[in-house]
Amino acid sequence: MKVIGLAGWSGAGKTTLLSRVIPHLLGQGLLVSVIKHAHHSFDVDTPGKDSWVHRQSGATEVLVSSGKRWALMHELRGASEPRLPELLAKLSQVDLVVVEGFKSEPHRKIEVHRAANGKPLLFPDDPGIAGIAADAAVETTLPVVHLDDIPAIAAMMQGSAIPIEDVLARSAGRT
């Protein structure tokens, strides 16, 4: 199992890019999972539904299962937010895990940059960035591909991904 991150400012198009890259990777026969970091409270269940009622009632975990999928919601209830290694350990075995966000974690990342955002590039301050997907020219020695070149981005992600054991080892020194 290998891990690669997508890092960039809000509005850079990380989720949109990932929604285009995942089908490309699946077409190559890879199994892909995603861990997404959110900076805010969010719900995956609908207010009023049973899972929401159980969670609102104080359950630490609510697992919802059907013939199509299952989802586990875990309420922190004041505990600290889990770091990336803890979350990686919860995933089933796949070929590639793409981490969206978690830009302060030491895993390897591809920076997603959109010039219209007006935000600075992250790579000068993040040694974990291995390449850049951008909609404008970027002056760097790192590999740069255009945001619309999905095959090149997929290849960059695969070539830059590192084994999960290496991510865990890198993170162990940062506890």
C-alpha positions as CSV (number, residue, x, y, z in Angstrom):
1,M,0.0,0.0,0.0
2,K,1.4,3.4,-1.0
3,V,0.5,6.9,0.0
4,I,0.6,10.2,-1.8
5,G,-0.9,13.5,-0.8
6,L,-2.5,16.4,-2.6
7,A,-1.8,19.7,-0.9
8,G,-2.9,23.2,-1.8
9,W,-4.9,26.1,-0.6
10,S,-8.7,26.0,-0.5
11,G,-10.1,26.7,-4.0
12,A,-7.1,25.2,-5.8
13,G,-9.2,22.4,-7.1
14,K,-7.8,19.4,-5.2
15,T,-11.2,17.6,-4.9
16,T,-12.1,18.3,-8.6
17,L,-8.7,17.1,-9.7
18,L,-9.0,13.9,-7.6
19,S,-12.5,13.3,-9.0
20,R,-10.7,13.2,-12.5
21,V,-7.6,11.2,-11.4
22,I,-9.4,8.4,-9.5
23,P,-11.2,7.0,-12.6
24,H,-7.9,7.2,-14.5
25,L,-6.1,5.1,-11.8
26,L,-9.0,2.7,-11.6
27,G,-8.7,2.3,-15.4
28,Q,-5.2,1.1,-14.8
29,G,-6.5,-1.6,-12.5
30,L,-5.5,0.1,-9.2
31,L,-7.6,0.1,-6.0
32,V,-7.7,3.6,-4.6
33,S,-8.8,5.1,-1.3
34,V,-8.9,8.7,-0.1
35,I,-8.4,10.3,3.3
36,K,-9.7,13.9,3.3
37,H,-9.0,16.4,6.0
38,A,-11.8,18.9,6.9
39,H,-11.1,22.1,8.8
40,H,-14.7,22.3,10.1
41,S,-17.4,20.2,11.6
42,F,-19.2,18.0,9.0
43,D,-21.9,15.4,8.8
44,V,-22.0,12.3,6.6
45,D,-25.5,11.4,7.8
46,T,-28.7,13.4,7.5
47,P,-30.3,15.1,10.5
48,G,-33.3,13.1,11.7
49,K,-32.0,9.7,10.3
50,D,-31.2,6.9,12.8
51,S,-27.5,7.3,12.6
52,W,-27.7,11.0,13.2
53,V,-30.0,10.4,16.2
54,H,-27.6,7.8,17.7
55,R,-24.6,10.2,17.2
56,Q,-26.5,13.2,18.7
57,S,-27.5,11.0,21.6
58,G,-23.8,10.6,22.6
59,A,-22.6,7.4,20.9
60,T,-18.9,7.4,20.4
61,E,-19.1,5.4,17.2
62,V,-22.0,4.8,14.8
63,L,-21.5,2.2,12.0
64,V,-24.0,2.2,9.3
65,S,-24.1,-0.8,6.9
66,S,-26.1,-1.8,3.9
67,G,-25.8,-4.1,0.9
68,K,-24.0,-1.3,-0.9
69,R,-21.6,0.3,1.7
70,W,-20.7,0.8,5.3
71,A,-19.5,3.9,7.0
72,L,-18.1,4.4,10.5
73,M,-18.5,7.7,12.2
74,H,-16.4,8.3,15.3
75,E,-17.2,11.3,17.5
76,L,-14.1,12.7,19.3
77,R,-16.1,14.1,22.2
78,G,-13.3,16.4,23.2
79,A,-10.4,14.1,22.4
80,S,-7.6,15.4,20.2
81,E,-7.9,15.1,16.4
82,P,-6.2,11.9,15.1
83,R,-3.1,12.3,13.1
84,L,-2.6,10.8,9.7
85,P,-0.9,7.6,10.8
86,E,-3.9,6.7,13.0
87,L,-6.3,7.2,10.1
88,L,-4.1,5.2,7.7
89,A,-4.2,2.3,10.1
90,K,-8.0,2.2,9.8
91,L,-8.1,1.7,6.0
92,S,-8.5,-1.6,4.1
93,Q,-5.6,-2.7,1.9
94,V,-5.5,-0.9,-1.5
95,D,-2.8,0.0,-4.0
96,L,-2.8,3.7,-3.5
97,V,-4.1,6.0,-0.7
98,V,-4.5,9.6,-1.7
99,V,-4.5,12.1,1.2
100,E,-6.3,15.3,0.5
101,G,-5.2,18.0,3.0
102,F,-3.1,17.2,6.1
103,K,-0.5,19.5,4.6
104,S,1.5,19.8,7.9
105,E,2.0,16.0,8.0
106,P,5.4,14.7,6.6
107,H,4.1,12.5,3.9
108,R,5.0,13.1,0.2
109,K,2.7,15.4,-1.7
110,I,1.8,16.8,-5.0
111,E,1.0,20.5,-4.8
112,V,-2.2,21.6,-6.6
113,H,-1.9,25.3,-7.5
114,R,-4.4,27.6,-9.3
115,A,-2.9,31.0,-10.2
116,A,-6.3,32.7,-9.9
117,N,-6.4,31.9,-6.2
118,G,-3.7,34.5,-5.7
119,K,-2.1,32.3,-3.0
120,P,1.6,31.6,-2.6
121,L,3.1,28.2,-3.7
122,L,3.6,25.8,-0.8
123,F,6.6,23.9,-2.2
124,P,9.3,26.4,-1.1
125,D,8.4,25.7,2.6
126,D,7.4,22.0,2.4
127,P,10.2,19.5,1.6
128,G,7.5,16.8,1.3
129,I,6.3,18.3,-2.0
130,A,7.6,16.1,-4.8
131,G,5.8,17.7,-7.8
132,I,3.3,20.4,-8.8
133,A,0.1,20.3,-10.8
134,A,-0.7,23.9,-11.8
135,D,-2.6,25.9,-14.4
136,A,0.4,28.3,-14.9
137,A,4.1,28.1,-15.3
138,V,6.0,27.5,-12.1
139,E,9.7,28.2,-11.7
140,T,11.2,25.2,-9.9
141,T,13.4,22.1,-10.4
142,L,10.4,20.0,-9.2
143,P,8.4,18.2,-11.9
144,V,5.4,20.4,-13.0
145,V,2.4,19.2,-15.0
146,H,-0.7,21.1,-16.1
147,L,-3.9,20.6,-14.1
148,D,-5.7,19.3,-17.1
149,D,-3.1,16.6,-17.9
150,I,-4.7,13.8,-15.9
151,P,-2.5,11.0,-17.2
152,A,0.7,13.0,-16.3
153,I,-0.7,13.8,-12.9
154,A,-1.7,10.2,-12.2
155,A,1.9,9.1,-13.3
156,M,3.4,11.8,-11.0
157,M,1.2,10.6,-8.1
158,Q,2.2,6.9,-8.6
159,G,5.9,7.7,-9.1
160,S,6.0,9.9,-6.0
161,A,3.9,7.7,-3.7
162,I,5.7,6.1,-0.8
163,P,5.0,2.8,1.1
164,I,2.7,3.3,4.1
165,E,5.5,2.0,6.4
166,D,7.6,5.0,5.3
167,V,4.8,7.4,6.1
168,L,4.4,5.9,9.5
169,A,8.2,6.1,10.1
170,R,8.3,9.7,9.1
171,S,5.4,10.5,11.3
172,A,6.8,8.7,14.3
173,G,9.4,11.3,14.8
174,R,6.8,14.0,14.9
175,T,4.6,12.9,17.8
